[in-house]
Amino acid sequence: MGDQKDIERRPDTIIIFPNDNKKHGKSPDFFGTVTWADGSTKEIVLWEKIGNKNNKFYTGLLKDPYEKEGEEKKPEEVTNKGAVDKPQNETAEDNNLDDLPF
């Protein structure tokens, strides 16, 4: 697969990559970007989990793209740097997962 920066980001799409550079056990398992219809973007990080009946599911966070201080980015110039680490004792209430439209 080519470099992540070479992948075209189309409106209303999500691109997810495995996190091969996990620094510790709380680092996200996957990271990527969400591109909205207006061209704006959010970074996404996901953690793989196992439910009570051994079924896999994912939890995640959306955040504004990482920007170095004093540097502006265009919506199409998205990087996956600055992904957040998983909060301790994460719950659905902490992430407002109940507000998701699906």
GINORLIN-V684665 format. One record per backbone hydrogen bond with DSSP energy under -1.0 kcal/mol. CO is the residue of the C=O (numbers start at 1). NH is the residue of the N-H. If there is no record, write none. Layout:
co-><CO CO>
nh-><NH NH>
This chain:
co-><3 4 13 15 17 18 24 26 29 30 31 32 33 34 35 35 36 40 42 43 44 45 46 46 47 49 51 55 57 59 61 63 68 74 76 91 92 96 97>
nh-><6 7 35 33 31 20 27 86 19 46 17 44 15 42 12 13 39 36 34 63 32 61 29 30 59 57 54 51 49 47 45 43 71 77 78 95 97 99 100>
